[in-house]
């Protein structure tokens, strides 16, 4: 392992709280609900030159006990907490944003109180993501330093990210590059901040190298995006924020040790490119980042500058790569937000070998690199903003001439021959990026299912109406999910008495889920018609008293004999008349 990964170089002006703490980072503690946060001791300014202090590699002990006491990191929402660096030295943080969703909870925190303005802590922040009750992954960023913290139940570890120069390649689109205007202008701002939505893919190599732990990859991506937004805030960019959608396994595609080939496979002529083209509208993605595994020999990151593809790739999760005699380079949040900004048309510093910049070129989309005024090394060390390559002291800012670091402006005004104002060029392109895909929002039920009264055997149905993209539906009866009930309408061809109950439907997409109000289905038994009355038999003729005879016959009645006598008389009269 490179020696620089095992030690921290402390520079003059860095507050002692951070400098000394890396050798003994002990625990996080939540401030009591009713008690104020104990004030941090006065910062101790360290003289220059400063010694090399070993970085912490393990955080067992008190932190482990405290981490185990937190029942669910997803619901752990302190207003303030303290990063314990040594037994008698603590750095307080204040949570500035907490986003709790169905998939994860993401926290952003800034150094609290007067320490925030302390030299050496400018722009410092911490972001942390919980993807399960016992999992918390965090990144602490200070100028020139980055630390990754991982909690798994009672096990806690910390890793220092190397700070060697970032090697990035970019393919440009000249028509998308920003041009200067006559004078500088304020960055655009809106009442409701638009979002540029980022979809992340992870290829098979990177997934395998993370032991197929998609939750950890998801936490890394959430932290990368939250850290990128902290950089926007540092840089006074208010025109948009990045929104992390989710990470998906990429379909198989040919890959090698050249990151440029991964990016080209994303762009055109491959099944991967077709897959990405289908994913972007499905998820409303404005930008797509590929996490490419394997040992890459050309770059830690690669992106298209401007244009309409908005694609980028970074080496992950390997923290280093080799390229001939080049130094090892880490991939981190710094690489992530660097590549995303390339899609906005941002370029490396004017002094980068691939910038092709010339004085007075009427362009200001460059990063900024300058000599560290407190450096005592030989050669003198340089400080670089996010888009500047070739600097080992990296600070979490995009170039902006109105922001200073150690008294030095972090850019050059746009009307100067060597203009460098990433923040402005990024903000100006934000409306185009926001509009590059239709945003997908969380589902909202606009029409609830209503109660149903039906008679057994009749047709009946329940229905819900919801807004959103990529919606899925799941109906439940009396709290239990129904098999194959996955459309917005639940139909009963012939409803039965057993179908009576209380129904709800949950509408979901990748951003979240919402459950309807209950609807009652009442089923009545069918009305059964009464059977027809049986036919009435004719009454029997009573027999004459005293009559008898055999064969079941009876004596002839009087009226019958009279009619027979009359008929005989008429017959005789007819015969006589004829004769």
Steps between C-alpha positions, in 0.01 A plus 500: 500500500631844414652668805292810442187299573626424852581847618352845505701806407394785728545847359540831678170662587311171543315493829654266755167336569505331164875451475546314827172317482588279208729299721231435755153541354286346769123541475195693394273623776158650466442812702235454773157620399474745788862603539705725273792357307817534710717769347810385316832593657679795345673390180872450526689643207784273399837645408660436164664283393277230642580134566341210319227351719385140443141469386251288689422163346256356752233650723413233754436571866269783606369564149404136462305512826321820400422372151350181642271709722334661198207276418435627151733730307219577254302679771799643688455874448704711740513876458862504610766241567867504586786335318729389781856528378698454821383442858516873572432649156172496312371663182126579501282451193153632432266312268394733221292258295337163561324315219305196617356279226377148450843378384744701709555791738767753401651753739709808424680678783729800530752590767308685767571837649813711469715206388330515160699815419826361634782497239544148371131414544355714222222316321529190720198271529386149583242293312364168621251247363306229683364219282404265784447518874859395577683651201639852472756618245644850524755725332671783691659761273751764604723706272765262374353201685220246466404223740251217458325365807313170501274365776369143499324438828773536764784484245637838393786580265653808339701531182705795381458579132832576329534852367728451202414691182185395321548369147192560288437490127220684323365510147378843404213653311614843388148622429396432860783699657413824675610838360566811701277804529606860548486499879452253778145440621332347800427129482136422427282398790145369526248474783468126453830344402477278189664158503741335261430130545789253505461129422795275584588168338752253641661244273559136586865546598429782743203313649713189555778706656244632751396139573162565334416733788263730315402675824857615553526621141170684545634669814820601318299654215267685738804640682668598172193698392450660843867600502466642147210714623716620791756610239223691316413674826865583567521645149181709535327315219127527567362428154443128568581206724589148398250231593613140528248258356641150555773260392422214264716207381611564143441234236809311393721674247860450381744678731875521544752709694424821309228718654452689174362179346240469778381851424487434126295183558248716688466743215411317179498180299464255788227324695616704801439826312150385401433399861605843628286673236198308632585562867533878476132576429382220727675651800510862385881498510682812384845347555624140506817394683665157454696349787754289313695232683836353415843661495491790253825629355388818328296703751302503821215682326383567147211718380351680203522877523169659417291356220183301545620160621582608859692180563802439720693213657731458797720220628334331799550367762878467465647798684805511274610437147836493327602653172865449420701710742204709614409528864213303641170685485188455709143495379264672740231764527757734342512290183121469497420872513792576266356275227142623550620858449665403171151425365417864580785616279748560784866457406825435682719794598669707232831346598388140435666338203166407343331840536634647174440837664650827393487839667211712382308209347167644625427191707465476876390142562838400645595376844762684700838399638734720699809484719432420865600815689575292810702230328858451618572204275732493204361516243225722636170318527198610300137525602233396252124539479286203401558533125875565526719195439862460599460630855542279805331752734139489391233727641120450475420797276435567134699800382339832595695828499294653783585221747838499670700222662786604727462846356531387138206529255378164375462618141545784255226740390344429161621824343866415564732326248536194727137482610410203719146479635367141504219603734355745252529273195340211692214719624435638152466153352279376785162577331602293196608211721183516710287482184693218335258239639151511646536467873342205675327586824378290790154352437201702619151352519260743336184285527451251781316167459138520618280257692317231305166331575417207278299183489679169471537396139506856363801672339672766715828691512725727705721766336764757593641795306856623568752738346865412443723302266586133501220418743431154638191392695441241772153436642446359847195359676474527877873581510619204292636549148295340224667284239501640144317817608749742345305741281322825582162318483400196702221315316256236630338317209248335734547626850459247780410525866865419582612818317347723767760694699711816525727575203798734451741550213865608522631703206879500461789605286874509570465827692242381750158356568159619619209291631138587433228553756305180578200406285237257628351234278162370626348196328135399549361154438277478189117510554360145444145492336231284676425169315158488309202350687413139397177457274169446688336154424121500405259390773368139469116443433340332799336163430119442546407351828467125491641465151743223429621284223822346387787631302507828682179629325207664674127544418394762239387836637143637453592797281692278266202266449267795434734638231524159342119457492460846342758422233319172416165679469650761264647228285160328464332825402766558233454157353118538496527837322718352230266203456 
